[in-house]
C-alpha cells in the first residue's frame, strides 16, 4: 500500500516522539519515500539526525537554515505539494489546536496548510488533556476539514496515570492509513479469485506429469488486485515460495482435481475469477502404488482428461460475475484465444504467445493481448510481469469491472 508513496511525517514535541523512528523505518521498509518536518520542541525528544539517517532525507524544523553564515529557505509550499499524504505523529494538543484554527507559527503548520493531499493525525497527550471538551472540539473540527484522526490507545502515560491518550503504535498508524487508502481503491469491495502455477499429476509416489509454469504471472495479478483494494483468494499449484501479503488468502494444491475442488468452493462467492494456472489437460488413469522400476525400454501410461476448470466455471457463472481466462499458445494464438473466449463463456481472455521472445514460462517479462467478448482488444507490450499485471487490471477495470 505504501510502495512508491511520498510520505511527509510531522513530529511534535511529546514523549511519544521516540516512536517516530520506528514509524519512519516501517514506511521505508514498505517502499515509501519519507521526509520529516519537526517542531522546534520535538528535537528535545528525538534527534533530527536519527530521523534524517532513517529517512535518508534532510530533516526540516525551521523556515531558514544557516550553514557557515549562508542562509537558505525551507520551502513549505514545495514540501506540502511533494507529499502523497501527510502524517502528524505525535500530534500534541497544542499542534492539533493550531491546525484546527489555522494558526501558522512554525514550519510544520505552514507545511500542513500548504498540503493538498490527505492528512492523518495521531494524537498523543495525557488523559485529562485528551478528555477535555476543547480537545474533542478540536478533533471534531479537524475531521470536518477532512483530516483523518487515528484513534488513541489506553494505557500507562508519561505522567504515571493510566487511561486514554497514548499515541497509537507505529504498526497501528500504518494499518489505519492503509485501510483508508484501500477504501478509495477501484477494486474495494470486490472478491477476486485467482489460480496460478502448474499442477502435478502423479504417476507413482516419486514421479509426476507437470509443466514449466512458475506461477509468477498469476501471483503478480493476485498481488495487484490486492493493492487495488480487492479481497483476494489465490489458489496456487506447487511453485517456489513467493512472498505475498498475509491478507491474501493462499490455498496450495497439487493436482488438477484439487485445484478444481478449491475453485468450485470459492467461485460462487467471487466477483471475478482470473484463471492463469497451467492446469494439466491429462492425468494418469491409474497411479502406481509403488515406484515404477526401470525395466523395459519403454513405458506406456494411459491418460484420461482432467476437468476443464475454466469451462465448468463458465457454465456456473452468474450475470454479475466476471470470468477471465489465459491462453498460452505456440501457434494460431488469436484464433485459439477467440474460440476459447466464446466456447467457455468468458468475459475476457489473455493471449500469452510463446512466439514472442521474452513471454511465457520462466521469464521475468511477459506480453499479453486481451480479447473481450464485445470484440474490444488491448495489447500489453513486453514488460516486467509486475507492470503487465498492473496494466492487465487497468484494462479489466476499464472494460468490464
C-alpha positions as CSV (number, residue, x, y, z in Angstrom):
1,X,0.0,0.0,0.0
2,X,2.9,2.4,0.7
3,X,5.1,1.3,-2.2
4,X,6.1,4.4,-4.2
5,X,4.2,6.7,-1.9
6,X,5.7,10.0,-0.8
7,X,5.0,10.4,2.9
8,X,5.6,13.7,4.9
9,X,5.9,13.0,8.6
10,X,5.3,15.8,11.0
11,X,6.7,15.3,14.5
12,X,5.6,17.3,17.5
13,X,7.1,17.9,21.0
14,X,5.7,15.0,23.0
15,X,7.3,12.0,24.7
16,X,5.7,9.7,22.1
17,X,8.1,11.3,19.5
18,X,10.6,8.5,20.3
19,X,8.2,6.1,18.4
20,X,8.6,8.1,15.2
21,X,12.0,6.4,14.5
22,X,10.1,3.0,14.1
23,X,7.4,4.7,12.1
24,X,9.9,6.0,9.6
25,X,11.5,2.6,9.3
26,X,8.2,1.0,8.8
27,X,7.3,3.3,6.0
28,X,10.7,3.0,4.3
29,X,10.6,-0.8,4.6
30,X,7.2,-0.7,2.9
31,X,8.7,1.1,-0.1
32,X,7.7,4.7,0.7
33,X,9.9,7.8,0.4
34,X,9.8,9.8,3.7
35,X,10.6,13.4,4.5
36,X,10.3,14.7,8.1
37,X,9.3,18.1,9.4
38,X,9.7,18.7,13.1
39,X,8.5,21.3,15.5
40,X,11.4,23.0,17.5
41,X,10.2,21.4,20.7
42,X,10.3,17.9,19.2
43,X,14.1,18.0,19.0
44,X,14.2,17.6,22.8
45,X,12.6,14.1,22.4
46,X,14.1,12.7,19.2
47,X,17.1,14.0,17.3
48,X,16.9,15.2,13.7
49,X,20.0,13.2,12.9
50,X,18.2,10.0,13.9
51,X,15.2,10.7,11.6
52,X,17.4,12.0,8.8
53,X,19.5,8.8,8.9
54,X,16.4,6.6,8.9
55,X,14.6,8.5,6.2
56,X,17.6,9.1,4.1
57,X,16.5,12.8,3.7
58,X,17.3,16.0,5.5
59,X,15.0,16.8,8.4
60,X,13.4,20.3,8.3
61,X,12.5,22.1,11.5
62,X,12.8,25.9,10.8
63,X,11.9,28.2,7.9
64,X,15.5,29.2,7.5
65,X,18.7,27.2,7.6
66,X,22.1,28.8,8.4
67,X,25.2,27.0,7.2
68,X,28.6,28.7,7.6
69,X,26.9,32.1,7.5
70,X,24.9,31.3,4.4
71,X,21.1,31.3,4.7
72,X,18.7,29.0,2.8
73,X,14.9,28.7,2.9
74,X,12.9,25.6,3.6
75,X,10.1,25.9,1.1
76,X,6.9,24.8,3.0
77,X,4.8,25.0,-0.2
78,X,7.1,22.6,-2.1
79,X,7.1,20.2,0.9
80,X,3.4,20.2,1.2
81,X,2.8,19.7,-2.5
82,X,5.5,17.0,-2.7
83,X,3.6,14.6,-0.4
84,X,1.1,12.0,-1.4
85,X,0.0,12.0,2.2
86,X,1.0,13.8,5.5
87,X,1.1,12.2,8.9
88,X,1.5,14.2,12.1
89,X,2.7,11.8,14.8
90,X,2.7,12.5,17.7
91,X,0.2,15.3,17.3
92,X,0.1,17.2,20.6
93,X,-2.9,19.2,21.9
94,X,-1.1,22.4,21.0
95,X,-0.4,21.5,17.4
96,X,-3.9,20.0,16.9
97,X,-5.5,23.2,18.2
98,X,-3.3,25.3,15.9
99,X,-4.2,23.1,12.9
100,X,-7.9,23.4,13.6
101,X,-7.6,27.2,14.0
102,X,-5.3,27.8,11.0
103,X,-2.5,29.2,13.2
104,X,0.8,29.2,11.3
105,X,3.7,29.8,13.7
106,X,6.2,27.1,12.7
107,X,7.3,25.2,9.6
108,X,5.2,22.1,10.3
109,X,2.0,24.1,10.5
110,X,2.9,26.1,7.4
111,X,3.5,22.8,5.6
112,X,0.2,21.4,6.8
113,X,-1.6,24.4,5.4
114,X,0.2,24.0,2.1
115,X,-0.6,20.3,1.8
116,X,-3.4,19.4,-0.6
117,X,-3.1,15.6,0.0
118,X,-4.8,13.6,2.7
119,X,-3.6,14.4,6.2
120,X,-3.6,12.0,9.2
121,X,-3.0,12.9,12.8
122,X,-2.1,10.5,15.7
123,X,-3.0,12.4,18.9
124,X,-0.7,11.9,22.0
125,X,-1.4,13.6,25.4
126,X,-2.3,12.9,29.0
127,X,-5.7,11.5,29.8
128,X,-7.1,14.7,31.3
129,X,-6.0,16.7,28.3
130,X,-7.5,14.1,25.9
131,X,-10.7,14.1,27.8
132,X,-11.0,17.9,27.9
133,X,-14.0,19.2,25.9
134,X,-11.8,21.6,23.9
135,X,-9.7,18.6,22.6
136,X,-12.9,16.9,21.5
137,X,-14.0,20.0,19.7
138,X,-10.6,20.4,18.1
139,X,-10.6,16.8,16.8
140,X,-14.2,17.3,15.5
141,X,-13.2,20.4,13.7
142,X,-10.2,18.7,12.1
143,X,-12.4,15.9,10.9
144,X,-14.8,18.5,9.4
145,X,-11.7,19.7,7.5
146,X,-11.2,16.1,6.1
147,X,-8.3,15.4,8.5
148,X,-8.2,11.7,9.4
149,X,-7.8,11.2,13.2
150,X,-6.1,8.0,14.2
151,X,-7.7,6.6,17.5
152,X,-5.5,6.8,20.6
153,X,-4.7,3.9,22.8
154,X,-5.4,3.4,26.5
155,X,-2.6,2.5,28.9
156,X,0.2,3.9,31.1
157,X,1.1,7.5,30.3
158,X,4.2,9.6,30.9
159,X,2.5,11.3,33.9
160,X,2.2,7.9,35.7
161,X,-1.5,7.9,35.2
162,X,-3.4,5.2,33.2
163,X,-6.1,6.0,30.6
164,X,-6.7,7.2,27.1
165,X,-4.2,9.4,25.4
166,X,-1.4,7.1,24.3
167,X,-0.4,7.5,20.7
168,X,-1.2,4.5,18.5
169,X,1.7,2.2,17.9
170,X,3.6,2.7,14.5
171,X,2.0,-0.6,13.2
172,X,-1.4,0.7,14.1
173,X,-0.8,4.0,12.5
174,X,0.3,2.3,9.2
175,X,-2.6,-0.1,9.4
176,X,-5.1,2.8,9.8
177,X,-3.7,4.7,6.8
178,X,-3.6,1.5,4.7
179,X,-7.3,0.8,5.4
180,X,-8.2,4.4,4.5
181,X,-6.3,4.2,1.3
182,X,-8.0,0.9,0.4
183,X,-11.4,2.4,0.9
184,X,-10.9,4.6,-2.2
185,X,-9.3,1.9,-4.4
186,X,-11.1,0.7,-7.6
187,X,-11.5,-2.9,-6.5
188,X,-12.6,-2.1,-3.0
189,X,-15.5,-4.5,-2.0
190,X,-14.6,-7.0,-4.8
191,X,-13.7,-10.6,-4.1
192,X,-11.1,-11.8,-6.7
193,X,-10.3,-15.4,-7.2
194,X,-7.0,-16.2,-9.0
195,X,-5.4,-19.5,-9.9
196,X,-1.7,-19.7,-10.6
197,X,1.2,-22.1,-11.2
198,X,1.2,-25.7,-12.6
199,X,-0.5,-28.8,-11.4
200,X,1.2,-32.1,-10.8
201,X,-0.4,-35.4,-11.9
202,X,1.1,-38.4,-10.1
203,X,2.4,-41.4,-12.0
204,X,3.7,-43.1,-8.9
205,X,4.9,-42.0,-5.4
206,X,8.0,-40.4,-7.0
207,X,7.1,-39.2,-10.5
208,X,4.5,-36.8,-11.9
209,X,3.4,-35.1,-15.1
210,X,3.7,-31.3,-15.0
211,X,4.7,-28.2,-17.0
212,X,7.1,-25.3,-16.9
213,X,4.8,-22.7,-15.2
214,X,6.4,-20.8,-12.3
215,X,3.2,-19.1,-11.2
216,X,4.9,-15.6,-11.4
217,X,2.2,-14.0,-13.6
218,X,-0.7,-15.3,-11.5
219,X,1.0,-14.2,-8.3
220,X,1.6,-10.7,-9.7
221,X,-2.1,-10.5,-10.8
222,X,-3.2,-11.6,-7.3
223,X,-0.9,-9.0,-5.7
224,X,-2.0,-6.1,-7.9
225,X,-5.7,-7.0,-7.2
226,X,-5.0,-6.8,-3.5
227,X,-3.1,-3.5,-3.9
228,X,-6.2,-2.1,-5.8
229,X,-8.4,-2.9,-2.8
230,X,-9.8,-6.4,-3.5
231,X,-10.2,-9.3,-1.2
232,X,-8.1,-11.9,-2.9
233,X,-8.1,-15.7,-2.8
234,X,-5.2,-17.3,-4.6
235,X,-5.3,-21.0,-5.4
236,X,-1.7,-22.0,-6.2
237,X,-0.2,-25.1,-7.7
238,X,3.3,-26.1,-6.5
239,X,5.7,-23.3,-7.0
240,X,8.8,-22.0,-5.2
241,X,7.7,-19.8,-2.3
242,X,6.7,-16.3,-3.5
243,X,6.1,-13.8,-0.7
244,X,2.7,-12.2,-0.6
245,X,0.9,-10.1,2.0
246,X,-0.7,-12.2,4.7
247,X,-4.1,-10.6,3.9
248,X,-4.1,-12.6,0.6
249,X,-5.7,-16.0,1.3
250,X,-3.4,-18.5,-0.3
251,X,-4.6,-22.1,-0.9
252,X,-2.0,-24.6,-2.0
253,X,-3.0,-27.5,-4.2
254,X,-1.1,-30.1,-6.3
255,X,-3.3,-31.9,-8.8
256,X,-5.9,-30.6,-11.3
257,X,-8.6,-32.3,-9.2
258,X,-7.5,-30.5,-6.0
259,X,-7.4,-27.2,-7.9
260,X,-10.9,-27.8,-9.4
261,X,-12.3,-28.6,-5.9
262,X,-10.8,-25.4,-4.4
263,X,-12.1,-23.2,-7.3
264,X,-15.6,-24.6,-7.0
265,X,-15.6,-24.0,-3.3
266,X,-14.8,-20.2,-3.7
267,X,-16.2,-19.4,-7.2
268,X,-19.8,-18.7,-6.2
269,X,-18.8,-16.0,-3.7
270,X,-16.3,-14.3,-6.1
271,X,-17.0,-11.2,-8.2
272,X,-14.2,-12.1,-10.7
273,X,-12.3,-15.3,-11.4
274,X,-8.9,-15.0,-13.2
275,X,-7.6,-18.3,-14.3
276,X,-3.8,-18.1,-15.0
277,X,-2.9,-21.6,-13.8
278,X,-1.4,-24.0,-16.3
279,X,-3.7,-26.9,-15.4
280,X,-2.7,-30.3,-16.8
281,X,-5.1,-31.4,-19.6
282,X,-4.4,-35.1,-18.8
283,X,-3.8,-37.2,-15.7
284,X,-2.8,-40.9,-15.4
285,X,-5.7,-43.3,-15.4
286,X,-4.1,-45.2,-12.5
287,X,-1.4,-44.2,-10.1
288,X,1.1,-46.9,-9.2
289,X,1.2,-47.7,-5.5
290,X,5.0,-48.1,-5.5
291,X,7.8,-46.6,-7.5
292,X,7.8,-48.0,-11.1
293,X,11.1,-49.8,-11.6
294,X,13.2,-49.2,-14.6
295,X,12.9,-52.4,-16.7
296,X,11.7,-52.3,-20.3
297,X,13.0,-49.9,-22.9
298,X,9.6,-48.1,-23.0
299,X,6.8,-47.4,-20.6
300,X,3.2,-46.9,-21.6
301,X,1.0,-44.7,-19.3
302,X,-2.7,-44.5,-20.1
303,X,-4.1,-41.0,-19.6
304,X,-7.5,-39.5,-19.1
305,X,-8.7,-36.0,-19.5
306,X,-8.9,-33.7,-16.5
307,X,-11.9,-31.4,-15.9
308,X,-11.7,-28.1,-17.8
309,X,-12.0,-25.8,-14.7
310,X,-12.5,-22.6,-16.7
311,X,-15.3,-24.1,-18.9
312,X,-17.0,-25.5,-15.8
313,X,-16.9,-22.1,-14.2
314,X,-18.3,-20.6,-17.4
315,X,-21.4,-22.8,-17.1
316,X,-21.9,-21.8,-13.5
317,X,-21.2,-18.1,-13.6
318,X,-24.0,-15.6,-12.8
319,X,-24.8,-12.5,-14.8
320,X,-22.8,-10.3,-12.4
321,X,-19.6,-12.5,-12.3
322,X,-16.6,-11.8,-14.5
323,X,-14.6,-14.7,-15.9
324,X,-11.1,-14.2,-17.4
325,X,-9.0,-16.9,-18.9
326,X,-5.4,-17.2,-20.1
327,X,-4.4,-18.9,-23.3
328,X,-0.8,-19.9,-23.7
329,X,-0.3,-20.7,-27.4
330,X,2.7,-21.6,-29.6
331,X,0.8,-21.1,-32.9
332,X,-2.6,-19.9,-34.2
333,X,-2.9,-17.9,-31.0
334,X,-5.5,-15.4,-31.9
335,X,-7.9,-17.9,-33.4
336,X,-7.5,-20.3,-30.5
337,X,-8.0,-17.5,-27.9
338,X,-11.1,-16.2,-29.5
339,X,-12.5,-19.7,-29.8
340,X,-11.9,-20.3,-26.0
341,X,-13.5,-16.9,-25.2
342,X,-16.7,-18.0,-26.8
343,X,-16.8,-21.7,-26.0
344,X,-16.1,-21.2,-22.3
345,X,-18.4,-18.3,-21.8
346,X,-15.6,-15.9,-20.8
347,X,-15.8,-12.1,-20.4
348,X,-12.1,-11.8,-21.5
349,X,-9.1,-13.9,-22.3
350,X,-5.4,-13.0,-22.3
351,X,-3.4,-14.5,-25.1
352,X,0.1,-15.4,-24.0
353,X,2.1,-16.3,-27.1
354,X,5.3,-18.4,-27.0
355,X,6.1,-16.9,-30.4
356,X,7.0,-13.6,-28.6
357,X,10.6,-13.7,-27.3
358,X,10.6,-12.9,-23.5
359,X,7.0,-14.0,-23.0
360,X,5.6,-17.2,-21.4
361,X,7.0,-19.5,-18.8
362,X,10.3,-18.9,-17.0
363,X,10.7,-15.3,-17.9
364,X,10.5,-12.2,-15.7
365,X,8.8,-10.4,-18.6
366,X,5.6,-11.1,-20.5
367,X,3.4,-9.8,-23.3
368,X,-0.4,-10.2,-23.4
369,X,-3.2,-9.4,-25.8
370,X,-6.6,-9.1,-24.1
371,X,-9.7,-10.1,-26.1
372,X,-13.1,-9.1,-24.7
373,X,-16.5,-10.6,-25.6
374,X,-17.6,-7.2,-27.0
375,X,-14.7,-7.6,-29.6
376,X,-12.5,-5.0,-27.9
377,X,-8.8,-5.8,-27.9
378,X,-6.0,-4.4,-25.7
379,X,-2.3,-5.2,-26.4
380,X,0.1,-5.1,-23.4
381,X,3.6,-4.7,-24.8
382,X,6.5,-6.7,-23.5
383,X,7.4,-5.6,-19.9
384,X,8.1,-6.9,-16.4
385,X,5.4,-9.1,-15.2
386,X,4.6,-6.8,-12.3
387,X,3.9,-4.0,-14.9
388,X,1.9,-6.3,-17.1
389,X,-0.2,-7.2,-14.0
390,X,-1.0,-3.5,-13.3
391,X,-1.9,-2.9,-17.0
392,X,-4.0,-6.1,-17.0
393,X,-6.2,-4.7,-14.2
394,X,-6.4,-1.3,-15.7
395,X,-7.8,-2.8,-18.9
396,X,-10.2,-5.0,-17.0
397,X,-11.5,-2.2,-14.8
398,X,-12.0,0.0,-17.8
399,X,-13.8,-2.7,-19.8
400,X,-15.8,-5.0,-17.5
401,X,-15.3,-4.2,-13.8
